Amino acid sequence: MSNQQPAYRAFTVIKRGEGQDDYWLLIGAAFPHQSGDGFNVILQALPIPDRDGQCKLVLRPPKDDKDDPERAHQTIREVNDSRKGQRRER
């Protein structure tokens, strides 16, 4: 899978306050099976349940050629690193 481009990006949708757009957090990618039947979904994080106890995972196709697996992993690492920094500040 390391050389294969993902067919989809995996996002969790975080609801925000009234009047604010939802936040789409990139948490992984989906790669097609070699046989063409099905996908492997690789998650770097897990979605958190909303008020109703549901976890929403959204799969969307990559937007452009710049959206490659390494960039997705880098983005996820940056988000995680920034959150670790926020926890230390508290």
Distance bins in CASP14 RR format, pairs under 12 A and 6 or more apart:
PFRMAT RR
TARGET T0000
AUTHOR 0000-0000-0000
RMODE 2
METHOD distances of the structure
MODEL  1
1 7 0 0 0 0 0 1 0 0 0 0 0
1 29 0 0 0 0 1 0 0 0 0 0 0
1 30 0 0 0 0 0 1 0 0 0 0 0
1 31 1 0 1 0 0 0 0 0 0 0 0
1 32 0 0 0 0 1 0 0 0 0 0 0
1 33 0 0 0 0 0 1 0 0 0 0 0
1 34 0 0 0 0 1 0 0 0 0 0 0
1 39 0 0 0 0 0 1 0 0 0 0 0
1 40 1 0 0 1 0 0 0 0 0 0 0
1 41 0 0 0 0 0 1 0 0 0 0 0
1 42 1 0 0 1 0 0 0 0 0 0 0
1 69 1 0 0 1 0 0 0 0 0 0 0
1 73 0 0 0 0 0 1 0 0 0 0 0
2 29 0 0 0 0 0 1 0 0 0 0 0
2 31 0 0 0 0 0 1 0 0 0 0 0
2 42 0 0 0 0 0 1 0 0 0 0 0
2 68 0 0 0 0 0 1 0 0 0 0 0
2 69 1 0 0 1 0 0 0 0 0 0 0
2 70 0 0 0 0 1 0 0 0 0 0 0
2 73 0 0 0 0 0 1 0 0 0 0 0
3 31 0 0 0 0 0 1 0 0 0 0 0
3 68 0 0 0 0 0 1 0 0 0 0 0
3 69 0 0 0 0 1 0 0 0 0 0 0
3 70 0 0 0 0 0 1 0 0 0 0 0
4 29 0 0 0 0 1 0 0 0 0 0 0
4 30 0 0 0 0 0 1 0 0 0 0 0
4 31 1 0 1 0 0 0 0 0 0 0 0
4 32 1 0 0 1 0 0 0 0 0 0 0
4 33 0 0 0 0 0 1 0 0 0 0 0
4 34 0 0 0 0 1 0 0 0 0 0 0
4 36 0 0 0 0 0 1 0 0 0 0 0
4 39 0 0 0 0 0 1 0 0 0 0 0
4 40 0 0 0 0 1 0 0 0 0 0 0
4 42 0 0 0 0 0 1 0 0 0 0 0
4 68 0 0 0 0 0 1 0 0 0 0 0
4 69 1 0 0 1 0 0 0 0 0 0 0
5 29 0 0 0 0 1 0 0 0 0 0 0
5 30 0 0 0 0 0 1 0 0 0 0 0
5 31 0 0 0 0 1 0 0 0 0 0 0
5 32 0 0 0 0 1 0 0 0 0 0 0
5 61 0 0 0 0 0 1 0 0 0 0 0
5 62 1 0 0 1 0 0 0 0 0 0 0
5 64 0 0 0 0 0 1 0 0 0 0 0
5 65 0 0 0 0 1 0 0 0 0 0 0
5 66 0 0 0 0 0 1 0 0 0 0 0
5 67 0 0 0 0 1 0 0 0 0 0 0
5 68 1 0 0 1 0 0 0 0 0 0 0
5 69 1 0 0 1 0 0 0 0 0 0 0
5 70 0 0 0 0 0 1 0 0 0 0 0
5 71 0 0 0 0 0 1 0 0 0 0 0
5 72 0 0 0 0 0 1 0 0 0 0 0
6 26 0 0 0 0 0 1 0 0 0 0 0
6 28 0 0 0 0 1 0 0 0 0 0 0
6 29 1 1 0 0 0 0 0 0 0 0 0
6 30 1 0 1 0 0 0 0 0 0 0 0
6 31 1 0 1 0 0 0 0 0 0 0 0
6 32 0 0 0 0 1 0 0 0 0 0 0
6 39 0 0 0 0 1 0 0 0 0 0 0
6 40 0 0 0 0 1 0 0 0 0 0 0
6 41 0 0 0 0 1 0 0 0 0 0 0
6 42 0 0 0 0 1 0 0 0 0 0 0
6 59 0 0 0 0 1 0 0 0 0 0 0
6 60 0 0 0 0 0 1 0 0 0 0 0
6 61 0 0 0 0 1 0 0 0 0 0 0
6 62 1 0 0 1 0 0 0 0 0 0 0
6 63 0 0 0 0 0 1 0 0 0 0 0
6 67 0 0 0 0 1 0 0 0 0 0 0
6 68 0 0 0 0 1 0 0 0 0 0 0
6 69 1 0 1 0 0 0 0 0 0 0 0
6 70 0 0 0 0 0 1 0 0 0 0 0
6 71 0 0 0 0 0 1 0 0 0 0 0
6 72 1 0 0 1 0 0 0 0 0 0 0
6 73 0 0 0 0 0 1 0 0 0 0 0
7 29 0 0 0 0 1 0 0 0 0 0 0
7 30 1 0 1 0 0 0 0 0 0 0 0
7 31 1 0 0 1 0 0 0 0 0 0 0
7 32 1 0 1 0 0 0 0 0 0 0 0
7 33 0 0 0 0 0 1 0 0 0 0 0
7 36 0 0 0 0 1 0 0 0 0 0 0
7 38 0 0 0 0 1 0 0 0 0 0 0
7 39 1 0 0 1 0 0 0 0 0 0 0
7 40 0 0 0 0 1 0 0 0 0 0 0
7 41 0 0 0 0 0 1 0 0 0 0 0
7 42 0 0 0 0 0 1 0 0 0 0 0
7 59 0 0 0 0 1 0 0 0 0 0 0
7 60 0 0 0 0 0 1 0 0 0 0 0
7 61 1 0 0 1 0 0 0 0 0 0 0
7 62 0 0 0 0 1 0 0 0 0 0 0
7 67 0 0 0 0 0 1 0 0 0 0 0
7 69 0 0 0 0 0 1 0 0 0 0 0
8 26 0 0 0 0 0 1 0 0 0 0 0
8 27 0 0 0 0 0 1 0 0 0 0 0
8 28 0 0 0 0 1 0 0 0 0 0 0
8 29 1 0 0 1 0 0 0 0 0 0 0
8 30 1 0 1 0 0 0 0 0 0 0 0
8 31 0 0 0 0 1 0 0 0 0 0 0
8 32 0 0 0 0 1 0 0 0 0 0 0
8 38 0 0 0 0 0 1 0 0 0 0 0
8 39 1 0 0 1 0 0 0 0 0 0 0
8 40 0 0 0 0 0 1 0 0 0 0 0
8 41 0 0 0 0 1 0 0 0 0 0 0
8 42 0 0 0 0 0 1 0 0 0 0 0
8 57 0 0 0 0 0 1 0 0 0 0 0
8 58 0 0 0 0 1 0 0 0 0 0 0
8 59 1 1 0 0 0 0 0 0 0 0 0
8 60 1 0 0 1 0 0 0 0 0 0 0
8 61 1 0 1 0 0 0 0 0 0 0 0
8 62 1 0 0 1 0 0 0 0 0 0 0
8 63 0 0 0 0 0 1 0 0 0 0 0
8 67 0 0 0 0 0 1 0 0 0 0 0
8 69 0 0 0 0 0 1 0 0 0 0 0
8 72 0 0 0 0 0 1 0 0 0 0 0
9 24 0 0 0 0 1 0 0 0 0 0 0
9 25 0 0 0 0 0 1 0 0 0 0 0
9 26 1 0 0 1 0 0 0 0 0 0 0
9 27 0 0 0 0 1 0 0 0 0 0 0
9 28 1 0 0 1 0 0 0 0 0 0 0
9 29 1 0 1 0 0 0 0 0 0 0 0
9 30 1 0 0 1 0 0 0 0 0 0 0
9 31 0 0 0 0 0 1 0 0 0 0 0
9 41 0 0 0 0 0 1 0 0 0 0 0
9 42 0 0 0 0 0 1 0 0 0 0 0
9 43 0 0 0 0 0 1 0 0 0 0 0
9 44 0 0 0 0 0 1 0 0 0 0 0
9 57 0 0 0 0 0 1 0 0 0 0 0
9 58 0 0 0 0 1 0 0 0 0 0 0
9 59 1 0 0 1 0 0 0 0 0 0 0
9 60 1 0 1 0 0 0 0 0 0 0 0
9 61 1 0 0 1 0 0 0 0 0 0 0
9 62 1 0 1 0 0 0 0 0 0 0 0
9 63 0 0 0 0 1 0 0 0 0 0 0
9 64 0 0 0 0 0 1 0 0 0 0 0
9 67 1 0 0 1 0 0 0 0 0 0 0
9 68 0 0 0 0 0 1 0 0 0 0 0
9 69 0 0 0 0 1 0 0 0 0 0 0
9 71 0 0 0 0 0 1 0 0 0 0 0
9 72 1 0 0 1 0 0 0 0 0 0 0
9 73 0 0 0 0 0 1 0 0 0 0 0
9 75 0 0 0 0 1 0 0 0 0 0 0
9 76 0 0 0 0 0 1 0 0 0 0 0
10 24 0 0 0 0 0 1 0 0 0 0 0
10 25 0 0 0 0 1 0 0 0 0 0 0
10 26 1 0 0 1 0 0 0 0 0 0 0
10 27 1 0 1 0 0 0 0 0 0 0 0
10 28 1 0 1 0 0 0 0 0 0 0 0
10 29 1 0 1 0 0 0 0 0 0 0 0
10 30 1 0 0 1 0 0 0 0 0 0 0
10 31 0 0 0 0 0 1 0 0 0 0 0
10 39 0 0 0 0 0 1 0 0 0 0 0
10 40 0 0 0 0 0 1 0 0 0 0 0
10 41 1 0 0 1 0 0 0 0 0 0 0
10 42 1 0 0 1 0 0 0 0 0 0 0
10 43 1 0 0 1 0 0 0 0 0 0 0
10 44 0 0 0 0 1 0 0 0 0 0 0
10 45 0 0 0 0 1 0 0 0 0 0 0
10 46 0 0 0 0 0 1 0 0 0 0 0
10 47 0 0 0 0 1 0 0 0 0 0 0
10 55 0 0 0 0 0 1 0 0 0 0 0
10 56 0 0 0 0 0 1 0 0 0 0 0
10 57 1 0 1 0 0 0 0 0 0 0 0
10 58 1 0 0 1 0 0 0 0 0 0 0
10 59 1 0 1 0 0 0 0 0 0 0 0
10 60 0 0 0 0 1 0 0 0 0 0 0
10 61 0 0 0 0 0 1 0 0 0 0 0
10 62 0 0 0 0 0 1 0 0 0 0 0
10 69 0 0 0 0 0 1 0 0 0 0 0
10 72 0 0 0 0 1 0 0 0 0 0 0
10 76 0 0 0 0 0 1 0 0 0 0 0
11 22 0 0 0 0 0 1 0 0 0 0 0
11 23 0 0 0 0 1 0 0 0 0 0 0
11 24 1 0 1 0 0 0 0 0 0 0 0
11 25 1 0 0 1 0 0 0 0 0 0 0
11 26 1 0 1 0 0 0 0 0 0 0 0
11 27 1 0 0 1 0 0 0 0 0 0 0
11 28 0 0 0 0 1 0 0 0 0 0 0
11 29 0 0 0 0 0 1 0 0 0 0 0
11 30 0 0 0 0 0 1 0 0 0 0 0
11 41 0 0 0 0 0 1 0 0 0 0 0
11 43 0 0 0 0 0 1 0 0 0 0 0
11 44 0 0 0 0 0 1 0 0 0 0 0
11 45 0 0 0 0 0 1 0 0 0 0 0
11 47 0 0 0 0 1 0 0 0 0 0 0
11 55 0 0 0 0 0 1 0 0 0 0 0
11 56 0 0 0 0 1 0 0 0 0 0 0
11 57 1 0 0 1 0 0 0 0 0 0 0
11 58 1 0 1 0 0 0 0 0 0 0 0
11 59 1 0 0 1 0 0 0 0 0 0 0
11 60 1 0 0 1 0 0 0 0 0 0 0
11 61 0 0 0 0 0 1 0 0 0 0 0
11 62 0 0 0 0 0 1 0 0 0 0 0
11 72 0 0 0 0 0 1 0 0 0 0 0
11 75 0 0 0 0 0 1 0 0 0 0 0
11 76 0 0 0 0 0 1 0 0 0 0 0
11 79 0 0 0 0 0 1 0 0 0 0 0
12 22 0 0 0 0 0 1 0 0 0 0 0
12 23 0 0 0 0 1 0 0 0 0 0 0
12 24 1 0 0 1 0 0 0 0 0 0 0
12 25 1 0 1 0 0 0 0 0 0 0 0
12 26 0 0 0 0 1 0 0 0 0 0 0
12 27 1 0 1 0 0 0 0 0 0 0 0
12 28 0 0 0 0 1 0 0 0 0 0 0
12 43 0 0 0 0 1 0 0 0 0 0 0
12 44 0 0 0 0 0 1 0 0 0 0 0
12 45 1 0 0 1 0 0 0 0 0 0 0
12 46 0 0 0 0 1 0 0 0 0 0 0
12 47 1 1 0 0 0 0 0 0 0 0 0
12 48 1 0 0 1 0 0 0 0 0 0 0
12 49 0 0 0 0 0 1 0 0 0 0 0
12 50 0 0 0 0 1 0 0 0 0 0 0
12 54 0 0 0 0 0 1 0 0 0 0 0
12 55 1 0 0 1 0 0 0 0 0 0 0
12 56 1 0 0 1 0 0 0 0 0 0 0
12 57 1 0 0 1 0 0 0 0 0 0 0
12 58 1 0 0 1 0 0 0 0 0 0 0
12 59 0 0 0 0 0 1 0 0 0 0 0
12 60 0 0 0 0 0 1 0 0 0 0 0
12 76 0 0 0 0 0 1 0 0 0 0 0
12 79 0 0 0 0 0 1 0 0 0 0 0
13 21 0 0 0 0 0 1 0 0 0 0 0
13 22 1 0 1 0 0 0 0 0 0 0 0
13 23 1 0 0 1 0 0 0 0 0 0 0
13 24 1 0 1 0 0 0 0 0 0 0 0
13 25 1 0 0 1 0 0 0 0 0 0 0
13 26 0 0 0 0 0 1 0 0 0 0 0
13 27 0 0 0 0 0 1 0 0 0 0 0
13 47 0 0 0 0 1 0 0 0 0 0 0
13 48 0 0 0 0 0 1 0 0 0 0 0
13 50 0 0 0 0 1 0 0 0 0 0 0
13 54 0 0 0 0 0 1 0 0 0 0 0
13 55 0 0 0 0 1 0 0 0 0 0 0
13 56 1 0 1 0 0 0 0 0 0 0 0
13 57 0 0 0 0 1 0 0 0 0 0 0
13 58 1 0 1 0 0 0 0 0 0 0 0
13 59 0 0 0 0 0 1 0 0 0 0 0
13 60 0 0 0 0 0 1 0 0 0 0 0
14 20 0 0 0 0 0 1 0 0 0 0 0
14 21 0 0 0 0 0 1 0 0 0 0 0
14 22 1 0 0 1 0 0 0 0 0 0 0
14 23 1 0 1 0 0 0 0 0 0 0 0
14 24 1 0 0 1 0 0 0 0 0 0 0
14 25 1 0 1 0 0 0 0 0 0 0 0
14 26 0 0 0 0 0 1 0 0 0 0 0
14 27 0 0 0 0 0 1 0 0 0 0 0
14 45 0 0 0 0 0 1 0 0 0 0 0
14 47 0 0 0 0 1 0 0 0 0 0 0
14 48 1 0 0 1 0 0 0 0 0 0 0
14 49 0 0 0 0 0 1 0 0 0 0 0
14 50 0 0 0 0 1 0 0 0 0 0 0
14 51 0 0 0 0 0 1 0 0 0 0 0
14 55 0 0 0 0 0 1 0 0 0 0 0
14 56 0 0 0 0 1 0 0 0 0 0 0
14 58 0 0 0 0 0 1 0 0 0 0 0
14 79 0 0 0 0 0 1 0 0 0 0 0
15 21 0 0 0 0 1 0 0 0 0 0 0
15 22 1 0 1 0 0 0 0 0 0 0 0
15 23 0 0 0 0 1 0 0 0 0 0 0
15 24 0 0 0 0 0 1 0 0 0 0 0
15 25 0 0 0 0 0 1 0 0 0 0 0
15 47 0 0 0 0 0 1 0 0 0 0 0
15 48 0 0 0 0 0 1 0 0 0 0 0
15 49 0 0 0 0 0 1 0 0 0 0 0
15 50 1 0 0 1 0 0 0 0 0 0 0
15 51 0 0 0 0 1 0 0 0 0 0 0
15 52 0 0 0 0 0 1 0 0 0 0 0
15 53 0 0 0 0 0 1 0 0 0 0 0
15 54 0 0 0 0 0 1 0 0 0 0 0
15 56 0 0 0 0 1 0 0 0 0 0 0
16 22 1 0 0 1 0 0 0 0 0 0 0
16 23 1 0 1 0 0 0 0 0 0 0 0
16 24 0 0 0 0 0 1 0 0 0 0 0
16 25 0 0 0 0 0 1 0 0 0 0 0
16 50 0 0 0 0 0 1 0 0 0 0 0
17 23 0 0 0 0 0 1 0 0 0 0 0
17 51 0 0 0 0 0 1 0 0 0 0 0
22 50 0 0 0 0 0 1 0 0 0 0 0
22 56 0 0 0 0 1 0 0 0 0 0 0
22 58 0 0 0 0 0 1 0 0 0 0 0
23 48 0 0 0 0 0 1 0 0 0 0 0
23 56 0 0 0 0 0 1 0 0 0 0 0
23 58 0 0 0 0 0 1 0 0 0 0 0
23 79 0 0 0 0 0 1 0 0 0 0 0
24 47 0 0 0 0 0 1 0 0 0 0 0
24 56 0 0 0 0 0 1 0 0 0 0 0
24 57 0 0 0 0 0 1 0 0 0 0 0
24 58 1 0 0 1 0 0 0 0 0 0 0
24 59 0 0 0 0 0 1 0 0 0 0 0
24 60 0 0 0 0 1 0 0 0 0 0 0
24 75 0 0 0 0 0 1 0 0 0 0 0
24 79 0 0 0 0 0 1 0 0 0 0 0
25 43 0 0 0 0 0 1 0 0 0 0 0
25 44 0 0 0 0 0 1 0 0 0 0 0
25 45 1 0 0 1 0 0 0 0 0 0 0
25 46 0 0 0 0 0 1 0 0 0 0 0
25 47 0 0 0 0 1 0 0 0 0 0 0
25 48 0 0 0 0 1 0 0 0 0 0 0
25 56 0 0 0 0 0 1 0 0 0 0 0
25 57 0 0 0 0 0 1 0 0 0 0 0
25 58 0 0 0 0 0 1 0 0 0 0 0
25 72 0 0 0 0 0 1 0 0 0 0 0
25 75 0 0 0 0 1 0 0 0 0 0 0
25 76 0 0 0 0 1 0 0 0 0 0 0
25 78 0 0 0 0 0 1 0 0 0 0 0
25 79 1 0 0 1 0 0 0 0 0 0 0
25 80 0 0 0 0 0 1 0 0 0 0 0
25 82 0 0 0 0 0 1 0 0 0 0 0
25 83 0 0 0 0 0 1 0 0 0 0 0
26 42 0 0 0 0 0 1 0 0 0 0 0
26 43 0 0 0 0 0 1 0 0 0 0 0
26 44 0 0 0 0 1 0 0 0 0 0 0
26 45 0 0 0 0 1 0 0 0 0 0 0
26 47 0 0 0 0 0 1 0 0 0 0 0
26 57 0 0 0 0 0 1 0 0 0 0 0
26 58 0 0 0 0 0 1 0 0 0 0 0
26 59 0 0 0 0 0 1 0 0 0 0 0
26 60 0 0 0 0 1 0 0 0 0 0 0
26 62 0 0 0 0 0 1 0 0 0 0 0
26 63 0 0 0 0 0 1 0 0 0 0 0
26 67 0 0 0 0 1 0 0 0 0 0 0
26 69 0 0 0 0 0 1 0 0 0 0 0
26 71 0 0 0 0 1 0 0 0 0 0 0
26 72 1 0 0 1 0 0 0 0 0 0 0
26 73 0 0 0 0 1 0 0 0 0 0 0
26 74 0 0 0 0 0 1 0 0 0 0 0
26 75 1 0 1 0 0 0 0 0 0 0 0
26 76 1 0 0 1 0 0 0 0 0 0 0
26 77 0 0 0 0 0 1 0 0 0 0 0
26 78 0 0 0 0 0 1 0 0 0 0 0
26 79 1 0 0 1 0 0 0 0 0 0 0
26 80 0 0 0 0 0 1 0 0 0 0 0
27 41 0 0 0 0 1 0 0 0 0 0 0
27 42 0 0 0 0 1 0 0 0 0 0 0
27 43 1 0 1 0 0 0 0 0 0 0 0
27 44 1 0 1 0 0 0 0 0 0 0 0
27 45 1 0 1 0 0 0 0 0 0 0 0
27 46 1 0 0 1 0 0 0 0 0 0 0
27 47 1 0 0 1 0 0 0 0 0 0 0
27 48 0 0 0 0 0 1 0 0 0 0 0
27 55 0 0 0 0 0 1 0 0 0 0 0
27 56 0 0 0 0 0 1 0 0 0 0 0
27 57 1 0 0 1 0 0 0 0 0 0 0
27 58 0 0 0 0 1 0 0 0 0 0 0
27 59 0 0 0 0 0 1 0 0 0 0 0
27 72 0 0 0 0 1 0 0 0 0 0 0
27 73 0 0 0 0 0 1 0 0 0 0 0
27 75 0 0 0 0 1 0 0 0 0 0 0
27 76 1 0 0 1 0 0 0 0 0 0 0
27 77 0 0 0 0 0 1 0 0 0 0 0
27 79 0 0 0 0 1 0 0 0 0 0 0
27 80 0 0 0 0 0 1 0 0 0 0 0
28 39 0 0 0 0 0 1 0 0 0 0 0
28 40 0 0 0 0 0 1 0 0 0 0 0
28 41 1 0 0 1 0 0 0 0 0 0 0
28 42 1 0 1 0 0 0 0 0 0 0 0
28 43 1 0 1 0 0 0 0 0 0 0 0
28 44 1 0 1 0 0 0 0 0 0 0 0
28 45 1 0 0 1 0 0 0 0 0 0 0
28 46 0 0 0 0 0 1 0 0 0 0 0
28 47 0 0 0 0 0 1 0 0 0 0 0
28 57 0 0 0 0 1 0 0 0 0 0 0
28 58 0 0 0 0 0 1 0 0 0 0 0
28 59 0 0 0 0 1 0 0 0 0 0 0
28 60 0 0 0 0 0 1 0 0 0 0 0
28 62 0 0 0 0 0 1 0 0 0 0 0
28 67 0 0 0 0 0 1 0 0 0 0 0
28 69 0 0 0 0 1 0 0 0 0 0 0
28 71 0 0 0 0 0 1 0 0 0 0 0
28 72 1 0 0 1 0 0 0 0 0 0 0
28 73 0 0 0 0 1 0 0 0 0 0 0
28 75 0 0 0 0 1 0 0 0 0 0 0
28 76 1 0 0 1 0 0 0 0 0 0 0
28 77 0 0 0 0 0 1 0 0 0 0 0
28 79 0 0 0 0 0 1 0 0 0 0 0
29 39 0 0 0 0 1 0 0 0 0 0 0
29 40 0 0 0 0 1 0 0 0 0 0 0
29 41 1 0 0 1 0 0 0 0 0 0 0
29 42 1 0 1 0 0 0 0 0 0 0 0
29 43 0 0 0 0 1 0 0 0 0 0 0
29 44 0 0 0 0 1 0 0 0 0 0 0
29 57 0 0 0 0 0 1 0 0 0 0 0
29 59 0 0 0 0 1 0 0 0 0 0 0
29 60 0 0 0 0 0 1 0 0 0 0 0
29 61 0 0 0 0 0 1 0 0 0 0 0
29 62 0 0 0 0 1 0 0 0 0 0 0
29 67 0 0 0 0 1 0 0 0 0 0 0
29 68 0 0 0 0 1 0 0 0 0 0 0
29 69 1 0 0 1 0 0 0 0 0 0 0
29 70 0 0 0 0 0 1 0 0 0 0 0
29 71 0 0 0 0 0 1 0 0 0 0 0
29 72 1 0 1 0 0 0 0 0 0 0 0
29 73 0 0 0 0 1 0 0 0 0 0 0
29 75 0 0 0 0 0 1 0 0 0 0 0
29 76 0 0 0 0 1 0 0 0 0 0 0
30 38 0 0 0 0 1 0 0 0 0 0 0
30 39 1 0 1 0 0 0 0 0 0 0 0
30 40 1 0 0 1 0 0 0 0 0 0 0
30 41 1 0 1 0 0 0 0 0 0 0 0
30 42 1 0 0 1 0 0 0 0 0 0 0
30 43 0 0 0 0 1 0 0 0 0 0 0
30 57 0 0 0 0 1 0 0 0 0 0 0
30 58 0 0 0 0 0 1 0 0 0 0 0
30 59 1 0 1 0 0 0 0 0 0 0 0
30 60 0 0 0 0 1 0 0 0 0 0 0
30 61 0 0 0 0 1 0 0 0 0 0 0
30 62 0 0 0 0 0 1 0 0 0 0 0
30 69 0 0 0 0 0 1 0 0 0 0 0
30 72 0 0 0 0 0 1 0 0 0 0 0
31 38 0 0 0 0 1 0 0 0 0 0 0
31 39 1 0 0 1 0 0 0 0 0 0 0
31 40 1 0 1 0 0 0 0 0 0 0 0
31 41 0 0 0 0 1 0 0 0 0 0 0
31 42 1 0 0 1 0 0 0 0 0 0 0
31 59 0 0 0 0 0 1 0 0 0 0 0
31 62 0 0 0 0 0 1 0 0 0 0 0
31 69 0 0 0 0 1 0 0 0 0 0 0
31 72 0 0 0 0 0 1 0 0 0 0 0
32 38 1 0 0 1 0 0 0 0 0 0 0
32 39 1 0 1 0 0 0 0 0 0 0 0
32 40 0 0 0 0 1 0 0 0 0 0 0
32 41 0 0 0 0 0 1 0 0 0 0 0
32 59 0 0 0 0 0 1 0 0 0 0 0
32 61 0 0 0 0 0 1 0 0 0 0 0
33 39 1 0 0 1 0 0 0 0 0 0 0
33 40 1 0 0 1 0 0 0 0 0 0 0
33 41 0 0 0 0 0 1 0 0 0 0 0
34 40 0 0 0 0 0 1 0 0 0 0 0
38 59 0 0 0 0 0 1 0 0 0 0 0
39 59 0 0 0 0 1 0 0 0 0 0 0
41 57 0 0 0 0 1 0 0 0 0 0 0
41 58 0 0 0 0 0 1 0 0 0 0 0
41 59 1 0 0 1 0 0 0 0 0 0 0
42 59 0 0 0 0 0 1 0 0 0 0 0
42 69 0 0 0 0 1 0 0 0 0 0 0
42 72 0 0 0 0 1 0 0 0 0 0 0
42 73 0 0 0 0 1 0 0 0 0 0 0
42 76 0 0 0 0 0 1 0 0 0 0 0
43 55 0 0 0 0 0 1 0 0 0 0 0
43 57 0 0 0 0 1 0 0 0 0 0 0
43 59 0 0 0 0 0 1 0 0 0 0 0
43 72 0 0 0 0 0 1 0 0 0 0 0
43 73 0 0 0 0 0 1 0 0 0 0 0
43 76 0 0 0 0 1 0 0 0 0 0 0
44 69 0 0 0 0 0 1 0 0 0 0 0
44 72 0 0 0 0 1 0 0 0 0 0 0
44 73 1 0 0 1 0 0 0 0 0 0 0
44 74 0 0 0 0 0 1 0 0 0 0 0
44 75 0 0 0 0 1 0 0 0 0 0 0
44 76 1 0 1 0 0 0 0 0 0 0 0
44 77 0 0 0 0 1 0 0 0 0 0 0
44 78 0 0 0 0 0 1 0 0 0 0 0
44 79 0 0 0 0 1 0 0 0 0 0 0
44 80 1 0 0 1 0 0 0 0 0 0 0
45 55 0 0 0 0 0 1 0 0 0 0 0
45 57 0 0 0 0 0 1 0 0 0 0 0
45 72 0 0 0 0 0 1 0 0 0 0 0
45 73 0 0 0 0 0 1 0 0 0 0 0
45 75 0 0 0 0 0 1 0 0 0 0 0
45 76 1 0 0 1 0 0 0 0 0 0 0
45 77 0 0 0 0 0 1 0 0 0 0 0
45 79 0 0 0 0 1 0 0 0 0 0 0
45 80 1 0 0 1 0 0 0 0 0 0 0
45 83 0 0 0 0 1 0 0 0 0 0 0
46 55 1 0 0 1 0 0 0 0 0 0 0
46 56 0 0 0 0 0 1 0 0 0 0 0
46 57 0 0 0 0 1 0 0 0 0 0 0
47 53 0 0 0 0 0 1 0 0 0 0 0
47 54 0 0 0 0 1 0 0 0 0 0 0
47 55 1 0 1 0 0 0 0 0 0 0 0
47 56 1 0 0 1 0 0 0 0 0 0 0
47 57 1 0 1 0 0 0 0 0 0 0 0
47 58 0 0 0 0 1 0 0 0 0 0 0
48 54 0 0 0 0 0 1 0 0 0 0 0
48 55 1 0 0 1 0 0 0 0 0 0 0
48 56 0 0 0 0 1 0 0 0 0 0 0
48 57 0 0 0 0 0 1 0 0 0 0 0
49 55 1 0 1 0 0 0 0 0 0 0 0
49 56 0 0 0 0 1 0 0 0 0 0 0
49 57 0 0 0 0 0 1 0 0 0 0 0
50 56 1 0 0 1 0 0 0 0 0 0 0
50 57 0 0 0 0 0 1 0 0 0 0 0
60 67 0 0 0 0 0 1 0 0 0 0 0
60 72 0 0 0 0 0 1 0 0 0 0 0
61 67 0 0 0 0 1 0 0 0 0 0 0
62 68 1 0 0 1 0 0 0 0 0 0 0
62 69 0 0 0 0 1 0 0 0 0 0 0
62 71 0 0 0 0 1 0 0 0 0 0 0
62 72 0 0 0 0 1 0 0 0 0 0 0
63 71 0 0 0 0 0 1 0 0 0 0 0
63 72 0 0 0 0 0 1 0 0 0 0 0
64 71 0 0 0 0 0 1 0 0 0 0 0
65 71 0 0 0 0 0 1 0 0 0 0 0
66 72 0 0 0 0 0 1 0 0 0 0 0
66 74 0 0 0 0 0 1 0 0 0 0 0
66 75 0 0 0 0 0 1 0 0 0 0 0
67 73 0 0 0 0 0 1 0 0 0 0 0
67 74 0 0 0 0 0 1 0 0 0 0 0
67 75 0 0 0 0 1 0 0 0 0 0 0
68 74 0 0 0 0 1 0 0 0 0 0 0
68 75 0 0 0 0 0 1 0 0 0 0 0
69 75 0 0 0 0 0 1 0 0 0 0 0
69 76 0 0 0 0 0 1 0 0 0 0 0
70 76 0 0 0 0 0 1 0 0 0 0 0
70 77 0 0 0 0 0 1 0 0 0 0 0
71 77 0 0 0 0 0 1 0 0 0 0 0
71 78 0 0 0 0 0 1 0 0 0 0 0
72 78 0 0 0 0 0 1 0 0 0 0 0
72 79 0 0 0 0 0 1 0 0 0 0 0
73 79 0 0 0 0 0 1 0 0 0 0 0
73 80 0 0 0 0 0 1 0 0 0 0 0
74 80 0 0 0 0 0 1 0 0 0 0 0
74 81 0 0 0 0 0 1 0 0 0 0 0
75 81 0 0 0 0 0 1 0 0 0 0 0
75 82 0 0 0 0 0 1 0 0 0 0 0
76 82 0 0 0 0 0 1 0 0 0 0 0
76 83 0 0 0 0 0 1 0 0 0 0 0
77 83 0 0 0 0 0 1 0 0 0 0 0
77 84 0 0 0 0 0 1 0 0 0 0 0
78 84 0 0 0 0 0 1 0 0 0 0 0
78 85 0 0 0 0 0 1 0 0 0 0 0
79 85 0 0 0 0 0 1 0 0 0 0 0
79 86 0 0 0 0 0 1 0 0 0 0 0
80 86 0 0 0 0 0 1 0 0 0 0 0
80 87 0 0 0 0 0 1 0 0 0 0 0
81 87 0 0 0 0 0 1 0 0 0 0 0
81 88 0 0 0 0 0 1 0 0 0 0 0
82 88 0 0 0 0 0 1 0 0 0 0 0
82 89 0 0 0 0 0 1 0 0 0 0 0
83 89 0 0 0 0 0 1 0 0 0 0 0
83 90 0 0 0 0 0 1 0 0 0 0 0
84 90 0 0 0 0 0 1 0 0 0 0 0
END
